[in-house]
Amino acid sequence: MRIVIAGGGTGGHLFPGIAVAEEFLKRDPQNRAIFIGTKRGIEHRLLGPLGYELKEIDVEGLMGRGIRALMKGVYAIPNSMLQSRRILKSFRPDVVIGVGGYASGPAVMAAWLMRIPTAIAEQNALAGNTNRILGRFVDKIFVTYEQSKNQFSAGKVMVTGNPVRAAFTERLGNPVSRKSGRQILVFGGSQGAAAINKTVVAMLPYLQKMKDSLKIVHQTGERDLVMVKKAYEQYGLDARVSPFIEDMVSAYESSDLIICRAGATSLAEITAAGRASILIPFPWAANDHQTLNARAMVEAGAAEMIKESELTPEVLFALVQSLLLDERKLQEMEDKSKKSGRLDAAAKIVDACLQLAV
């Protein structure tokens, strides 16, 4: 069988697609999976080394842009659909799955017009505009949260959870060993988060009192790398700083507490790892969906949330300190985080896609 996974742009869209591809290929080594994405997205850099073929199309985003950029995006739609049609005609997939991102819309619509079975995956608690539109056409809709079901046709929607890569399901979920101090993992998504980086840097003077028993792993993104590195060196803290963490599994595995945004894929990985977290939702995410994602984690008892409008070094440090010094609270959050994880999400999606292709 052949499958096309369309979308990407950020790790939040791409990594669930990789998880589905891994599961699909695990079922039968003779299966084939390719991706449709763009040159600008993270898929352009990551898929090749992982052994996946990427077919690129020219497509622009439409939401939250100026009139000139909006018109450019609209004019690009026919060409991107034509490019998608050529790819699909050549590859002859049995199923096309859209995982979000610019390339998802044209590829899925082209597949629908060609009468190829189609599906979409919605990672967030509140569906994005593209998926709301595609949901009217596709055969199956996979959602992460129970509360997302009513945003789509009941006959199509299936609550699967957000799929995580095989490395997470195989290696994570074990209790943290805290015999040699604490470790904090800080990241802002695949491209970093300036507000988190700056606040953590401003918090370092407070963390100095804990430096003998504290390690920090910090993914900064390219823009803030030098600034963050210099700050850790200045305050003498044990920190491993990089623009992008290739081995996130190990980073989760060795960490006691995570400070990050509330993107759906990050939360799926955190719960797969069964780790406690402090979530700082990106306030300008479409329809404020990250706040809804974070709220679901807080209500489950798996995380704490600080709104960016309330984020200060003092507020962040107070919460970090209270959690790291409270073994019982950390353990409770870890247990509830693990219970929130859906390690079988990729398997459920592949099962449903195989039924579509019959």
TORZA-436768 format. One record per residue: x, y, z of N, C-alpha, C in turn; residue in one letter. Coordinates in pm, whole numbers, padded with zeros to 5 digits, always signed. Atoms other than C-alpha are relative to their C-alpha. Layout:
BEGIN
XYZXYZXYZa ...
This chain:
BEGIN
+00083-00120+00000+00000+00000+00000+00086+00125+00000m -00072-00127+00008+00097+00360-00054-00079+00108+00072r +00063-00107-00075+00028+00659+00165+00074+00131-00024i -00058-00133+00008+00087+01032+00124-00038+00076+00125v +00022-00084-00117+00126+01255+00429+00031+00143-00041i -00012-00136+00051+00068+01619+00344-00001+00101+00114a -00005-00105-00101+00169+01916+00557+00137+00012+00064g -00127-00025-00067+00440+02030+00792+00014+00147+00031g -00027-00140-00031+00599+02370+00829+00068+00012+00134g -00057+00002-00135+00662+02321+01201+00003-00144+00050t -00004+00133-00058+00745+02022+01416-00136-00046+00049g +00132+00034-00051+00394+02039+01560-00087-00070-00102g +00073+00068+00106+00251+01934+01224+00077-00121-00053h -00079+00104+00066+00538+01725+01090+00015-00126+00084l -00032+00117-00082+00616+01495+01385-00117-00099+00011f +00109+00099+00004+00264+01342+01405-00005-00074-00133p -00005+00067+00130+00295+01272+01032+00108-00106-00007g -00108+00099-00005+00627+01097+01088-00043-00121+00082i +00048+00110-00084+00466+00892+01365-00093-00093-00077a +00092+00080+00081+00193+00777+01127+00078-00079-00105v -00081+00069+00100+00449+00694+00857+00076-00117+00062a -00073+00109-00068+00654+00488+01105-00091-00120+00025e +00094+00109-00029+00350+00287+01208-00045-00069-00127e +00044+00056+00127+00237+00240+00849+00107-00093-00059f -00109+00082+00055+00579+00108+00741+00031-00120+00089l -00023+00112-00091+00607-00110+01050-00097-00115-00030k +00099+00104+00030+00293-00295+00944+00047-00091-00113r -00047+00076+00115+00453-00402+00617+00116+00076-00065d -00115-00069+00061+00804-00313+00491-00019+00030-00148p +00027-00026+00142+00663-00324+00138-00087+00124-00021q +00078-00122+00010+00438-00028+00213+00091+00116-00037n -00078-00119+00033+00552+00311+00083-00070+00124+00053r +00054-00126-00051+00506+00655+00237+00086+00116-00049a -00071-00122+00037+00599+00995+00096-00071+00119+00062i +00054-00122-00058+00544+01349+00222-00013+00107-00109f +00013-00121+00080+00416+01660+00045+00014+00119+00094i -00024-00116-00085+00549+01984+00194+00055+00115-00080g -00057-00118+00065+00735+02305+00116+00149+00010+00029t -00143-00024-00021+01094+02424+00091+00026+00076+00129k -00021-00085-00118+01044+02665+00381-00024-00072+00132r +00036+00069-00123+00911+02414+00631+00111-00085+00057g -00099+00083-00069+01102+02205+00881+00017-00135-00071i -00008+00127+00071+01025+01901+00663+00114-00003-00101e -00108-00008+00100+01280+02022+00407+00134-00043+00060h -00126+00032-00068+01556+01971+00664+00001-00137+00067r +00003+00119-00084+01439+01671+00865-00032-00130-00071l +00049+00125+00056+01278+01419+00634+00108-00082-00071l -00104+00072+00072+01577+01332+00417+00086-00087+00089g -00083+00082-00090+01804+01219+00704-00077-00115+00064p +00081+00107-00058+01513+01009+00835-00037-00106-00103l +00025+00099+00104+01488+00829+00502-00132+00015-00072g +00128-00021+00066+01160+00980+00382+00015+00091-00121y -00002-00081+00120+01098+01126+00039-00098+00116+00015e +00084-00120-00007+00963+01483+00029-00023+00053-00141l +00038-00066+00123+00776+01620-00270-00047+00141+00036k +00027-00139-00039+00764+02000-00259-00098+00067-00095e +00091-00081+00079+00487+02231-00375+00016+00146+00042i -00007-00144-00027+00467+02610-00391-00134+00047+00055d +00125-00041-00064+00205+02731-00145+00031+00104+00106v -00016-00108-00097+00159+03035+00079-00111-00009+00104e +00103-00008-00102-00026+03083+00407-00096+00114-00029g +00102-00102+00025-00346+03288+00407-00040+00076+00125l +00053-00060-00122-00430+03361+00770+00100+00096+00064m -00080-00093-00077-00302+03662+00963+00108+00071-00078g -00101-00063+00084-00118+03823+00670-00058+00127-00062r +00043-00122+00066-00129+04159+00495-00069-00029-00131g +00079+00019+00121-00341+04214+00185+00085-00048-00117i -00086+00041+00110-00047+04176-00054+00039-00147+00013r -00037+00140-00024+00067+03851+00101-00121-00092-00015a +00123+00078+00013-00293+03731+00115-00032-00026-00146l +00028+00016+00143-00343+03792-00256+00100-00095-00065m -00102+00091+00053-00015+03615-00332-00035-00144+00034k +00038+00133-00042-00134+03316-00133-00119-00053-00078g +00118+00041+00075-00470+03307-00310+00037-00039-00142v -00041+00028+00138-00309+03322-00655+00084-00128-00010y -00084+00121+00002-00076+03033-00556-00081-00128+00010a +00079+00121-00025-00363+02793-00480-00017-00087-00123i +00017+00089+00117-00438+02672-00836+00128-00073-00038p -00126+00065+00036-00071+02604-00906+00038-00108+00101n -00034+00100-00101-00020+02423-00574-00088-00124-00011s +00088+00115+00020-00321+02203-00645+00042-00079-00124m -00048+00068+00121-00188+02127-00994+00126-00079+00031l -00121+00071-00039+00152+02037-00848-00035-00124+00083q +00043+00113-00083-00020+01815-00590-00059-00111-00086s +00062+00099+00088-00223+01644-00862+00106-00080-00076r -00107+00071+00072+00093+01562-01057+00070-00100+00090r -00067+00090-00094+00256+01412-00749-00088-00123+00027i +00091+00110-00031-00051+01204-00665-00020-00093-00119l +00017+00081+00119-00095+01087-01022+00121-00091-00022k -00122+00078+00018+00268+00971-01031+00014-00107+00108s -00023+00093-00112+00274+00806-00687-00114-00101+00017f +00120+00084-00010-00081+00660-00698-00024-00052+00142r +00021+00043-00138-00148+00656-00321-00137-00064+00021p +00127+00057-00042-00420+00452-00156-00075+00092+00096d +00057-00094-00096-00476+00720+00110+00088+00124+00005v -00071-00125-00023-00380+01087+00157-00046+00057+00134v +00031-00055-00132-00361+01229+00511+00059+00140+00012i -00048-00134-00028-00336+01600+00587+00027+00017+00148g -00037-00014-00142-00152+01677+00911+00013+00145+00043v -00008-00142-00033-00177+02057+00901+00123+00065-00060g -00107-00072+00066+00049+02325+00760-00043+00039-00140g +00038-00058+00128+00044+02511+00429-00029-00104-00108y +00012+00096+00110+00082+02205+00206-00119-00093+00017a +00107+00095-00027-00202+02012+00367-00124+00028-00086s +00123-00035+00071-00491+02200+00203+00001-00037-00148g -00002+00033+00144-00392+02180-00168+00012-00150-00027p -00022+00142+00025-00275+01819-00144-00126-00081+00031a +00121+00075-00036-00586+01692+00035-00114+00030-00096v +00106-00034+00095-00823+01882-00195+00025-00063-00136m -00033+00065+00127-00639+01752-00502-00034-00149+00007a +00031+00142-00017-00674+01398-00365-00151-00022-00003a +00146+00013-00002-01046+01451-00300-00057+00012-00141w +00047-00016+00138-01098+01573-00656+00034-00122-00085l -00040+00120+00073-00916+01263-00779-00065-00127+00057m +00074+00110-00063-01142+01044-00560+00091-00101+00069r -00089+00081-00084-00853+00914-00352-00050+00013+00143i +00042-00010-00141-00954+00830+00009+00087+00101+00077p -00070-00109-00069-00863+01123+00235-00034+00003+00148t +00019-00018-00144-00822+01199+00604+00080+00122+00044a -00077-00108-00062-00702+01485+00824+00020-00032+00148i -00028+00012-00142-00548+01497+01170+00000+00140+00060a +00006-00129-00069-00635+01787+01402+00063-00018+00138e -00075+00020-00123-00382+01816+01683-00053+00081+00118q +00035-00094-00106-00532+02106+01879-00143-00016+00051n +00134+00005-00058-00832+02141+02107-00101+00076-00085a +00085-00078+00089-00974+02404+01871+00053-00014-00142l -00044+00029+00136-00959+02310+01504+00038+00127-00075a -00041-00111+00084-00777+02538+01261-00096+00019-00117g +00092-00032+00109-00958+02705+00972+00014-00096-00118n -00021+00091+00113-00798+02484+00706-00066-00134+00026t +00060+00130-00029-00906+02165+00880-00152+00008+00011n +00146-00016-00003-01256+02303+00938-00057-00011-00142r +00045+00006+00139-01287+02346+00562+00019-00142-00057i -00028+00134+00053-01121+02016+00472-00092-00106+00061l +00087+00096-00067-01341+01837+00724-00131-00025-00071g +00125+00018+00075-01639+01889+00495+00017-00098-00116r -00024+00081+00119-01474+01688+00218+00060-00137+00029f -00077+00123-00020-01250+01420+00369-00087-00113+00052v +00073+00119-00045-01355+01067+00458+00012-00024+00149d -00021+00028-00142-01210+01056+00810+00074+00116+00065k -00059-00110-00074-01110+01309+01075+00050-00054+00134i -00059+00047-00124-00873+01223+01361+00027+00119+00092f -00019-00111-00093-00880+01450+01668+00071-00048+00125v -00078+00030-00120-00667+01467+01979-00085-00002+00125t +00076-00020-00124-00921+01582+02237-00148-00034-00019y +00142+00035+00002-01269+01458+02321-00087+00122-00031e +00080-00121+00019-01397+01817+02325+00005+00054-00143q -00010-00045+00140-01295+01859+01960-00102-00068-00091s +00089+00079+00086-01551+01608+01832-00112+00082-00061k +00117-00074+00048-01836+01857+01802+00033+00106-00104n -00038-00097+00104-01638+02073+01558-00007-00061-00140q +00004+00069+00128-01677+01812+01284-00123-00090-00008f +00110+00093+00021-01933+01576+01138+00020-00126+00084s -00012+00113-00093-02003+01301+01391+00030-00131-00072a -00022+00124+00073-01998+01033+01123+00143-00019-00048g -00137+00007+00050-01640+01114+01024+00105+00001+00110k -00101-00033-00100-01466+01207+01347+00033-00120+00089v -00049+00109-00085-01258+00971+01561+00103+00057+00097m -00096-00047-00101-01079+01054+01888+00112-00103+00011v -00114+00092-00001-00735+00898+01856+00112+00044+00094t -00119-00058-00061-00503+01129+02047+00095+00045-00110g -00098-00053+00095-00205+01296+01881+00117-00097-00008n -00104+00104+00008+00045+01039+01747+00140+00053+00029p -00140-00034-00028+00402+01046+01874+00090-00104-00065v -00093+00087+00071+00707+00897+01709+00033-00125+00080r -00023+00131-00062+00802+00537+01779+00102+00006+00113a -00103-00009-00104+01107+00638+01982-00060+00038+00135a +00064-00041-00126+00875+00796+02241-00074-00117+00063f +00077+00111-00055+00652+00493+02279+00090-00114+00046t -00091+00109-00033+00950+00257+02297+00087+00029+00122e -00100-00031-00102+01175+00444+02540-00052+00077+00120r +00041-00091-00106+00970+00680+02750-00108-00057+00089l +00105+00039-00093+00728+00661+03037+00054-00060+00128g -00059+00053-00122+00972+00531+03298+00015+00109+00105n -00018-00100-00105+01002+00705+03636+00135+00070-00012p -00125-00075+00002+01266+00977+03663+00085-00039+00120v -00093+00023-00109+01573+00896+03869+00052+00133+00050s -00037-00132-00052+01638+01192+04098+00114-00006+00101r -00107+00017-00097+01943+01068+04283+00107+00107-00012k -00110-00096+00018+02174+01331+04136-00053+00138-00037s +00051-00135+00022+01968+01648+04146-00114+00004-00099g +00113-00026+00088+01716+01798+03908+00048+00047-00138r -00028-00053+00133+01707+01874+03539-00126+00065-00056q +00109-00072+00064+01488+02131+03362+00025-00001-00151i -00005-00009+00146+01414+02111+02991-00082+00121-00043l +00066-00124+00046+01329+02445+02827+00000+00001-00152v +00004-00018+00145+01208+02484+02471-00127+00076-00039f +00114-00079+00046+00970+02696+02268-00056-00050-00130g +00039+00053+00130+00888+02463+01982+00122-00011-00088g -00113+00028+00089+01103+02377+01683+00076+00126-00041s -00065-00125+00041+01181+02746+01616+00034+00090+00118q -00032-00081-00117+01228+02867+01973-00114+00092+00036g +00101-00095-00046+01025+03122+02170+00072+00112+00074a -00076-00112-00057+01172+03466+02244-00044+00033+00141a +00049-00038-00133+00948+03536+02544+00049-00099+00106a -00049+00100-00095+01046+03209+02714+00150+00015+00018i -00145-00015-00010+01414+03254+02633+00039+00118+00088n -00034-00121-00075+01426+03608+02773-00038-00012+00147k +00043+00013-00140+01232+03522+03087+00089-00098+00075t -00090+00096-00066+01448+03219+03164+00136+00063+00026v -00127-00069-00020+01762+03427+03115-00010+00096+00119v +00018-00094-00111+01625+03691+03354-00020-00072+00133a +00021+00080-00121+01547+03411+03603+00130-00061+00052m -00123+00071-00037+01906+03280+03612+00062+00048+00131l -00056-00040-00131+02021+03498+03906-00069-00070+00118p +00073+00070-00106+01749+03332+04117+00040-00148+00005y -00035+00141+00005+01853+02985+04001+00140-00029+00050l -00138+00020-00045+02213+03040+04111+00008-00075+00132q -00002+00065-00130+02127+02924+04462-00021-00152-00011k +00026+00143+00020+02031+02584+04315+00101-00063-00095m -00085+00044+00111+02321+02552+04070+00078-00128+00028k -00075+00121-00031+02500+02271+04255-00082-00126-00021d +00085+00119+00015+02203+02038+04212-00095+00013-00120s +00092-00026+00111+02051+02167+03887+00072-00003-00134l -00046-00001+00139+02109+02098+03518-00114+00053-00087k +00101-00055+00090+01931+02271+03232+00034-00039-00144i -00011+00025+00144+01877+02163+02872-00093+00100-00067v +00077-00113+00053+01763+02458+02663+00010+00005-00153h +00007-00019+00145+01651+02467+02299-00046+00143-00026q +00024-00144+00012+01665+02831+02194-00058+00045-00133t +00018-00054+00134+01604+02850+01820+00128+00073-00038g -00123-00062+00049+01871+03016+01606+00020+00142+00052e -00013-00144-00027+01797+03379+01690+00056+00032+00137r -00039-00033-00137+01855+03369+02067+00115-00085+00053d -00101+00095-00046+02130+03108+02081+00115+00067+00074l -00118-00064-00059+02426+03338+02153-00036+00069+00131v +00042-00072-00120+02238+03551+02405-00023-00096+00117m +00030+00094-00107+02118+03250+02605+00127-00071+00048v -00125+00066-00039+02456+03075+02599+00084+00088+00092k -00080-00093-00081+02634+03383+02733-00057+00016+00140k +00063-00017-00130+02382+03417+03014+00029-00117+00093a -00032+00117-00084+02434+03062+03141+00146+00001+00043y -00143-00009-00034+02811+03110+03126+00023+00106+00106e -00016-00109-00095+02782+03438+03315-00036-00042+00142q +00047+00037-00133+02593+03279+03605+00051-00137+00044y -00065+00124-00042+02794+02957+03610-00093-00118+00017g +00095+00109-00011+02499+02724+03559+00034-00112-00099l -00025+00117+00084+02532+02373+03417-00112-00010-00103d +00105-00004+00102+02344+02408+03089+00052-00052-00133a -00029+00044+00136+02340+02238+02751-00096+00078-00092r +00080-00094+00080+02220+02500+02503+00021-00031-00148v -00010+00026+00144+02142+02436+02136-00120+00064-00070s +00111-00061+00072+01927+02593+01865-00113-00098-00024p +00101+00102+00024+01747+02265+01801+00049-00132+00058f -00038+00127-00062+01749+01937+01995-00044-00114-00092i +00031+00111+00089+01771+01644+01758-00058-00119+00076e +00044+00116-00079+01728+01378+02028-00088+00046+00115d +00092-00045-00104+01423+01503+02215-00037-00112+00096m +00035+00111-00087+01358+01156+02352+00092-00002+00122v -00094-00001-00112+01674+01168+02564-00020+00122+00089s +00022-00121-00078+01599+01525+02669-00119-00017+00095a +00114+00027-00087+01255+01425+02800+00035-00104+00106y -00029+00115-00085+01390+01103+02948+00077+00040+00126e -00087-00036-00112+01642+01278+03173-00049+00122+00078s +00046-00125-00061+01430+01579+03278-00108-00023+00104s +00101+00004-00106+01223+01637+03590-00114+00097-00026d +00100-00105+00020+01039+01948+03475+00023+00064-00136l -00008-00058+00134+00963+02098+03135-00067+00135-00002i +00056-00134+00020+00907+02465+03053-00013+00020-00150i +00016-00008+00144+00757+02514+02709-00133+00064-00038c +00127-00042+00056+00477+02639+02486-00101-00115+00015r +00106+00101-00014+00150+02445+02465-00048-00049-00135a +00035+00061+00127+00161+02317+02110-00044-00143+00021g +00060+00131-00022-00037+01997+02072+00102-00113-00006a -00097+00108+00012+00258+01784+01962+00095-00001+00120t -00082-00005-00122+00475+01904+02251-00073-00067+00116s +00077+00059-00110+00196+01806+02490-00016-00151-00017l +00008+00144+00023+00158+01466+02325+00129-00068+00041a -00130+00058-00037+00530+01403+02373+00021+00006+00151e -00014-00013-00146+00524+01531+02732-00080-00108+00071i +00083+00102-00065+00239+01297+02822+00049-00141-00033t -00061+00130+00031+00405+01008+02638+00116-00027+00095a -00113+00012-00092+00708+01075+02858-00045-00006+00145a +00048-00003-00137+00492+01118+03168+00076+00101+00084g -00078-00102-00069+00663+01442+03270-00088+00118+00044r +00067-00120-00049+00549+01744+03472+00045+00120-00083a -00035-00113+00086+00542+02075+03288-00060+00131+00049s +00051-00136-00014+00499+02450+03314-00024+00050-00141i +00038-00036+00136+00313+02563+03004-00023+00150-00012l +00014-00143+00028+00334+02914+02860-00056+00013-00141i +00061+00001+00134+00085+02925+02571+00040+00122-00083p -00027-00108+00094+00171+03131+02264-00129+00079-00019f +00128-00072-00004-00091+03408+02293-00056+00037-00136p +00047-00038+00133-00110+03480+01919-00025-00122-00090w +00038+00118+00078-00176+03122+01811-00144+00017-00048a +00133-00015+00059-00484+03098+01589-00108-00038+00100a +00113+00022-00091-00799+03132+01801+00044-00036+00143n -00054+00026-00134-00577+03109+02112-00008-00148+00036d +00018+00143-00025-00578+02731+02074+00101-00056+00099h -00097+00054-00096-00262+02685+02282-00048+00014+00144q +00055-00014-00135-00439+02819+02589-00099-00111+00030t +00095+00111-00018-00714+02562+02538+00074-00132+00019l -00081+00120-00018-00451+02290+02499+00056-00007+00142n -00060-00004-00133-00278+02400+02820-00103-00021+00109a +00106+00013-00100-00603+02426+03010-00041-00146+00018r +00035+00141-00009-00682+02064+02928+00103-00075+00085a -00106+00064-00080-00345+01962+03079-00011+00039+00148m +00013-00047-00139-00398+02175+03390-00118-00068+00067v +00119+00064-00056-00747+02033+03443+00024-00148+00029e -00034+00140-00025-00598+01684+03420+00098-00015+00116a -00096+00005-00109-00352+01776+03697+00142-00030-00043g -00130+00038+00055-00054+01715+03467+00094+00117-00019a -00083-00116+00031+00075+02072+03429-00047+00123+00077a +00035-00134-00046+00079+02429+03554+00008+00093-00121e +00001-00093+00112+00012+02724+03324+00027+00142+00048m -00021-00144-00022+00143+03081+03317-00033+00070-00132i +00028-00076+00121-00013+03317+03064+00117+00094-00028k -00114-00084+00035+00248+03516+02874-00016+00142+00055e +00025-00134-00054+00084+03840+02992+00034+00009+00149s -00031+00005-00143+00159+03730+03350+00140-00055+00027e -00131+00064-00011+00504+03587+03280+00108+00100+00041l -00115-00079-00046+00788+03743+03482+00104-00098+00055t -00101+00090-00059+01119+03597+03608-00038-00044+00140p +00037+00032-00138+00985+03611+03964-00112-00104+00006e +00112+00095+00003+00660+03431+03882+00048-00138-00045v -00050+00128+00051+00839+03163+03682+00088-00069+00102l -00090+00062-00098+01109+03106+03944-00079-00056+00119f +00078+00047-00115+00854+03078+04226-00066-00134-00031a +00065+00125+00036+00671+02805+04039+00101-00113-00022l -00106+00100+00020+00990+02625+03930+00051-00051+00134v -00055+00038-00131+01127+02627+04283-00100-00085+00079q +00099+00073-00079+00801+02510+04441-00017-00143-00051s +00017+00134+00056+00776+02214+04204+00124-00086+00021l -00123+00079-00013+01140+02106+04214+00028-00042+00144l -00023+00033-00141+01140+02108+04594-00111-00086+00059l +00113+00077-00050+00814+01915+04623-00006-00134-00074d -00007+00132+00063+00881+01550+04542-00139-00060-00023e +00134+00058+00010+00521+01447+04607-00081+00066-00112r +00074-00071+00104+00375+01715+04380+00050-00039-00139k -00057+00041+00128+00614+01628+04098-00048-00139-00040l +00042+00137+00029+00525+01260+04125-00146-00006-00040q +00142-00004+00035+00152+01336+04118-00021+00052-00141e +00012-00057+00134+00191+01551+03808+00049-00098-00106m -00052+00099+00094+00400+01283+03638-00101-00113-00022e +00098+00108+00012+00140+01015+03712-00118+00044-00086d +00117-00050+00075-00142+01230+03574+00037+00033-00144k -00047-00024+00137+00065+01329+03272+00002-00130-00077s -00008+00131+00067+00129+00964+03189-00139-00054-00032k +00137+00047+00023-00241+00883+03224-00066+00074-00117k +00057-00079+00108-00319+01160+02974+00056-00039-00136s -00064+00035+00126-00088+01011+02710-00081-00101-00080g +00069+00094+00090-00226+00825+02406+00105-00065-00089r -00110+00063+00072+00054+00595+02298-00045-00082-00121l +00049+00081+00112-00169+00404+02058-00061+00084-00111d +00065-00089+00098-00273+00710+01852+00039-00034-00143a -00044+00030+00136-00061+00627+01548-00061-00131-00049a +00057+00130+00039-00186+00267+01546-00148+00015-00036a +00142-00021+00029-00549+00381+01558-00020+00070-00134k +00012-00073+00127-00496+00624+01271+00031-00091-00118i -00035+00090+00109-00325+00363+01055-00109-00105-00020v +00109+00096+00012-00599+00108+01130-00115+00060-00081d +00111-00066+00069-00862+00358+01013+00033+00027-00147a -00040-00028+00137-00664+00451+00702+00002-00127-00085c +00000+00125+00073-00622+00087+00604-00144-00041-00037l +00140+00028+00031-01000+00049+00625-00051+00088-00114q +00041-00091+00108-01044+00355+00400+00048-00051-00136l -00061+00041+00127-00818+00202+00139-00056-00130-00055a +00053+00129+00046-01005-00128+00119-00104+00022-00111v 
